[in-house]
Every structure is written in structure tokens, then in C-alpha cells.
Amino acid sequence: MAIVLLGINASPFVRKVRVVLAEKGIPHEREDVIPVNVSAEYRKISPLGKIPAMRDGDRALCDSSIICAYLERTHPEPALYPSDPYEYARALWFEEYGDSALVSVVGPKIFFKKFVAPRFFNQPMNEAEVQRSIDEELPPLFDYLESQLGDGPFLAGRTFSIGDIGIATEFVNLRHAGVGVDTRRWPKLARWVAGIHERPSFRKLIEEERAAFGLTA
Ligand SMILES: N[C@@H](CCC(=O)N[C@@H](CS)C(=O)NCC(=O)O)C(=O)O
């Protein structure tokens, strides 16, 4: 029976799982679930009412990190978790950094206020407030990532990993909201984001989302 991913595309956590599915070439279906007033049935799969959740036959799971870890075990190739213990731990750390520090600024303070609220809830944006988050809250997060990147194309070790996915998915939401990375201030980060977003897995999803949102430029 096919894997069914539950959630909506604009969520960085849903995208994280979609990138893993794409990188591993796992056939799947997707069902829209908007994480507001979710059904009692959905809560049985995702007790916190959050997206994503996943069904794999008669098995059900929730939480992007748990789903990605499961998919790594059911579909080991290509590996998205480094085999070296330290690189493995670093990959998990970057995934966590994306899922906690980055999302807490990118999600509610920038993507929601600048992109979702005006478009979908007809709420005017408080421009000064959003700009303050962009000018003051993002830079320390970007500084840290810049300091962690070496000369190679990946964040954790020598291969593309869940660490790259967990961080790069947040930059898709920033991109939708029209926020980029200043190449002079954060040259390594800007190069890394561009490289990861050019991978076929990310590129296809970004194009699909941009088309759905009517974003052209
Ligand atoms: N740790 C969770 C976080 C998921 C999450 O926060 N999803 C958001 C959408 S981007 C959500 O469902 N929010 C609704 C809520 O918090 O009730 C994961 O990795 O899946």
C-alpha cells in the first residue's frame, strides 16, 4: 500500500519529508491537511494536531524528524544520515537547528506575517515589525550558519544529509516571502542555499509551490 503524506506544501516540515521522499525516489501520495481545528481522526495520528503525519499501509507516524528517520530505515538508499558518528550527530544538530531556532523566526515572524497573513487572511502586514525580525533576528542565525560552513557543498560532513534538508527547507519559506541571503555578508551561506535549492528534489518542489502561489519573478 502506498505511503500517504498528510499536510500542506507551504509547511517547512512537510517539505522536509517531501525532499526525503524525492531524494530516495519513494512513491507516495499526499493529502491536504491544514493544521487548524484538525479532526479527531487526524489527532489519532498526530496527537499534537501538527503537520506532517504519514500513513504507510496500516502504520501511522507524525513529526517530520520521526518520519524522515523511519524512511531512512525503510529505504536506506541513498543514505541521508552520515555513517560517521560525529557527522551523523552534526547532521541531526542542523536538522534540530532548522526545526527550532530558524523556524521560530522564519515561520511566525516573517513567512506568516509577510506572506500568509496578507494573502490568505487579508491582514495588513506590520512592515516595521517584520523588517525588525529580518534586520535583527535573522542575522545572528545566518552568522552561525556561515561559521559552520567550510569549503564543501554540505553542512555536515562530505555528503548531502538531513542536516542540509532541515535548514534549506526554512530558506524556501524565506524565499517565498522575498527574503534572500546577502552574498557579501554571508557568502558561504548564500552559495550553500543556492546549491541545495538547485538539487532536483528541492527545485521541483520550489517550482511547484511558486506556481501554486502565483509567484513569478
Ligand atoms: N516538530 C514538528 C513540528 C511540526 C509543526 O510545527 N508544524 C506546523 C506547521 S509548519 C503545525 O502543524 N502547526 C500547527 C500547530 O502548531 O498547531 C515536526 O517536525 O513535524
The ligand as an SDF file (V2000), in Angstrom:
LIG
                    3D

 20 19  0  0  0  0  0  0  0  0999 V2000
    8.2240   19.0360   15.3330 N   0  0  0  0  0  0  0  0  0  0  0  0
    7.1700   19.0400   14.3370 C   0  0  0  0  0  0  0  0  0  0  0  0
    6.7210   20.4490   14.0740 C   0  0  0  0  0  0  0  0  0  0  0  0
    5.5680   20.4960   13.0900 C   0  0  0  0  0  0  0  0  0  0  0  0
    4.8900   21.8560   13.0630 C   0  0  0  0  0  0  0  0  0  0  0  0
    5.0850   22.6960   13.9510 O   0  0  0  0  0  0  0  0  0  0  0  0
    4.0550   22.0480   12.0390 N   0  0  0  0  0  0  0  0  0  0  0  0
    3.2720   23.2570   11.9610 C   0  0  0  0  0  0  0  0  0  0  0  0
    3.0540   23.6820   10.5200 C   0  0  0  0  0  0  0  0  0  0  0  0
    4.5090   24.2610    9.7640 S   0  0  0  0  0  0  0  0  0  0  0  0
    1.9160   22.9820   12.5580 C   0  0  0  0  0  0  0  0  0  0  0  0
    1.3420   21.9500   12.3300 O   0  0  0  0  0  0  0  0  0  0  0  0
    1.3950   23.9500   13.3380 N   0  0  0  0  0  0  0  0  0  0  0  0
    0.1060   23.8560   13.8980 C   0  0  0  0  0  0  0  0  0  0  0  0
    0.1170   23.8190   15.3900 C   0  0  0  0  0  0  0  0  0  0  0  0
    1.2010   24.0240   15.9820 O   0  0  0  0  0  0  0  0  0  0  0  0
   -0.9350   23.5800   15.9640 O   0  0  0  0  0  0  0  0  0  0  0  0
    7.6820   18.3480   13.0670 C   0  0  0  0  0  0  0  0  0  0  0  0
    8.8860   18.3120   12.8470 O   0  0  0  0  0  0  0  0  0  0  0  0
    6.8640   17.7940   12.3290 O   0  0  0  0  0  0  0  0  0  0  0  0
  1  2  1  0
  2  3  1  0
  2 18  1  0
  3  4  1  0
  4  5  1  0
  5  6  2  0
  5  7  1  0
  7  8  1  0
  8  9  1  0
  8 11  1  0
  9 10  1  0
 11 12  2  0
 11 13  1  0
 13 14  1  0
 14 15  1  0
 15 16  2  0
 15 17  1  0
 18 19  2  0
 18 20  1  0
M  END
$$$$
